[in-house]
Amino acid sequence: MSTATGILLLPAAMRGHLTSILIAVLVLALGLLTACGSSTETSNRTATIETSMGTIKFELYEQRAPITTANFIKLAESGFYDGLIFHRVVDGFVIQTGDPTGTGTGGSDETIVLEINQELTHEDGAVGMARSADPNSATSQFYICDGAQHGLDGNYAVFGQVFEGMDVVRAIAGVPVDAQHKPLEDVVMTQVTIEPA
């Protein structure tokens, strides 16, 4: 090794070894920076529900519930949900909507399979698909949890989480209802839109 020019010269084999180590360190550092700067789902879109009582926004879990979110997004983008009422409201449980008949028995023309992801549970503000006794009967009806509802886990598909407007969810949950849990005065989804990630 010569240092005549002030530069330390290493044998070729050692230079190759150091280069490999340096590349490995850089790759590891880049991976750590990427992991720290992003969540597990980086491309999720947001649903915005404008209601007669305020605005609710929730993240759509597109990677972990792709069938359910695709169905919801298609319906929202077609205007299907605009003007529909919350037909079932149970304070401390859920607020439910998405039925064009407003009776709790209607839906869209297509059904989807029950899509359970064990990572997605019924936390406060979770958004899930309603269905009949047939597990694969969900169409357009969905609900938002007013409080954690872990008794529903494993039986209903969670596909989103409210991040803005839980005060609106609570307000809707608290409106006066009849014996079938239908609000005495209509609470309307005036518009549902899908926003980019």
C-alpha positions as CSV (number, residue, x, y, z in Angstrom):
1,M,0.0,0.0,0.0
2,S,1.3,3.4,-0.9
3,T,0.4,6.8,0.6
4,A,2.8,8.9,-1.4
5,T,0.0,10.9,-2.9
6,G,-1.9,11.2,0.3
7,I,-4.4,8.6,-0.9
8,L,-4.6,5.2,0.8
9,L,-4.6,2.5,-1.9
10,L,-6.2,-0.8,-0.9
11,P,-5.8,-4.1,-2.7
12,A,-8.6,-4.8,-5.3
13,A,-10.2,-7.6,-3.2
14,M,-10.4,-5.4,-0.1
15,R,-11.9,-2.5,-2.2
16,G,-14.6,-4.9,-3.5
17,H,-15.4,-6.1,0.0
18,L,-15.7,-2.5,1.3
19,T,-17.9,-1.5,-1.7
20,S,-20.2,-4.4,-0.9
21,I,-20.5,-3.4,2.7
22,L,-21.1,0.2,1.8
23,I,-23.9,-0.8,-0.7
24,A,-25.5,-3.0,1.9
25,V,-25.5,-0.2,4.5
26,L,-27.0,2.2,2.0
27,V,-29.8,-0.2,1.1
28,L,-30.6,-0.9,4.7
29,A,-30.7,2.9,5.5
30,L,-33.0,3.5,2.5
31,G,-35.3,0.8,3.7
32,L,-35.5,2.2,7.2
33,L,-36.2,5.7,5.9
34,T,-38.9,4.4,3.7
35,A,-40.5,2.4,6.5
36,C,-40.4,5.3,8.9
37,G,-41.9,7.7,6.3
38,S,-44.9,5.6,5.3
39,S,-47.7,3.6,6.6
40,T,-48.5,0.0,5.6
41,E,-51.1,1.3,3.2
42,T,-49.8,4.2,1.2
43,S,-52.2,4.5,-1.6
44,N,-55.6,4.4,0.2
45,R,-58.2,6.8,-1.0
46,T,-60.6,8.7,1.3
47,A,-64.4,8.7,1.3
48,T,-66.1,12.0,2.1
49,I,-69.7,11.8,3.2
50,E,-71.6,15.1,3.2
51,T,-74.7,14.7,5.4
52,S,-77.5,16.9,6.5
53,M,-75.8,17.0,9.9
54,G,-72.1,17.5,8.8
55,T,-69.2,15.9,7.1
56,I,-67.6,12.5,7.8
57,K,-64.3,11.4,6.3
58,F,-62.9,7.9,6.3
59,E,-59.9,6.0,5.0
60,L,-60.6,3.1,2.6
61,Y,-58.5,0.0,3.3
62,E,-57.9,-0.8,-0.3
63,Q,-55.1,-3.2,0.1
64,R,-56.6,-5.2,3.0
65,A,-60.2,-5.2,1.8
66,P,-59.9,-4.8,-2.0
67,I,-63.3,-6.4,-3.0
68,T,-65.3,-4.4,-0.5
69,T,-63.6,-1.1,-1.2
70,A,-63.9,-1.5,-4.9
71,N,-67.6,-2.1,-4.6
72,F,-68.0,1.0,-2.4
73,I,-65.9,3.2,-4.6
74,K,-67.8,2.1,-7.7
75,L,-71.2,2.9,-6.1
76,A,-70.0,6.3,-4.7
77,E,-68.5,7.4,-8.0
78,S,-71.7,6.5,-9.8
79,G,-73.7,8.8,-7.4
80,F,-75.6,5.8,-6.0
81,Y,-75.3,7.0,-2.4
82,D,-76.3,10.6,-3.0
83,G,-79.6,11.5,-1.3
84,L,-79.9,8.3,0.7
85,I,-80.9,8.4,4.3
86,F,-79.5,6.8,7.5
87,H,-82.3,4.2,7.9
88,R,-81.0,2.5,11.1
89,V,-79.5,4.4,14.0
90,V,-78.7,2.8,17.3
91,D,-76.9,5.0,19.8
92,G,-73.8,3.4,21.1
93,F,-73.8,0.8,18.4
94,V,-74.0,1.8,14.7
95,I,-75.4,4.3,12.2
96,Q,-76.4,2.5,9.0
97,T,-77.2,3.7,5.4
98,G,-76.9,2.8,1.8
99,D,-80.4,1.4,1.1
100,P,-82.1,3.2,-1.8
101,T,-85.5,2.1,-0.4
102,G,-84.8,3.5,3.0
103,T,-86.3,0.4,4.7
104,G,-83.2,-1.7,5.4
105,T,-84.2,-4.3,2.9
106,G,-82.9,-2.7,-0.4
107,G,-79.5,-2.5,-2.0
108,S,-77.7,-2.3,-5.3
109,D,-77.9,-4.9,-8.1
110,E,-74.7,-6.7,-7.2
111,T,-73.6,-8.7,-4.2
112,I,-70.1,-9.2,-3.0
113,V,-68.5,-12.0,-1.0
114,L,-67.8,-11.6,2.7
115,E,-64.3,-10.3,2.9
116,I,-62.9,-10.7,6.4
117,N,-59.4,-9.5,7.2
118,Q,-58.4,-10.4,10.8
119,E,-56.3,-7.2,11.0
120,L,-59.4,-5.0,10.5
121,T,-61.6,-5.0,13.6
122,H,-64.7,-3.0,14.7
123,E,-62.9,-0.2,16.5
124,D,-64.8,3.1,17.3
125,G,-65.4,4.7,13.9
126,A,-64.8,1.5,11.9
127,V,-66.8,1.3,8.6
128,G,-68.2,-2.0,7.7
129,M,-70.6,-3.7,5.2
130,A,-74.0,-4.7,6.3
131,R,-75.5,-7.9,5.0
132,S,-78.4,-10.4,5.5
133,A,-78.0,-13.8,7.1
134,D,-76.3,-15.0,3.9
135,P,-72.6,-14.1,4.4
136,N,-72.2,-13.3,0.7
137,S,-75.2,-11.0,0.5
138,A,-73.6,-7.5,1.0
139,T,-74.5,-5.0,-1.7
140,S,-74.5,-1.3,-0.8
141,Q,-75.6,-0.9,2.8
142,F,-72.8,0.0,5.2
143,Y,-72.5,1.2,8.8
144,I,-70.2,3.2,11.0
145,C,-69.5,2.1,14.5
146,D,-70.5,4.4,17.4
147,G,-68.0,2.9,19.9
148,A,-66.0,-0.3,19.5
149,Q,-68.2,-3.3,18.5
150,H,-65.9,-6.3,18.7
151,G,-68.9,-8.6,18.8
152,L,-69.1,-8.1,15.1
153,D,-65.5,-9.1,14.4
154,G,-65.2,-12.1,12.1
155,N,-68.8,-11.8,10.9
156,Y,-68.9,-8.5,9.0
157,A,-66.3,-6.9,6.7
158,V,-64.6,-3.8,8.0
159,F,-63.3,-1.7,5.0
160,G,-62.6,1.7,6.4
161,Q,-61.9,3.9,9.4
162,V,-63.3,7.4,10.2
163,F,-60.5,9.9,10.8
164,E,-62.6,13.1,10.7
165,G,-66.2,13.8,11.7
166,M,-66.7,11.4,14.7
167,D,-68.6,14.2,16.3
168,V,-71.1,14.0,13.4
169,V,-71.3,10.2,13.8
170,R,-72.2,10.7,17.5
171,A,-74.7,13.4,16.6
172,I,-76.5,11.1,14.1
173,A,-76.4,8.3,16.6
174,G,-78.2,10.5,19.1
175,V,-81.1,11.5,17.0
176,P,-84.7,10.4,18.1
177,V,-85.7,7.2,16.4
178,D,-88.8,5.0,16.1
179,A,-89.3,1.4,17.3
180,Q,-87.4,0.2,14.2
181,H,-84.4,2.5,14.9
182,K,-85.3,4.8,12.0
183,P,-84.7,8.5,12.7
184,L,-88.0,10.4,13.1
185,E,-86.5,13.1,10.9
186,D,-84.5,12.0,7.9
187,V,-80.7,12.3,8.2
188,V,-79.5,12.4,4.6
189,M,-76.2,11.6,2.8
190,T,-76.3,14.5,0.4
191,Q,-73.2,13.5,-1.4
192,V,-70.5,10.8,-1.2
193,T,-67.2,11.5,-3.0
194,I,-63.9,9.6,-3.3
195,E,-60.7,11.6,-2.8
196,P,-57.2,10.6,-4.0
197,A,-54.6,9.2,-1.6
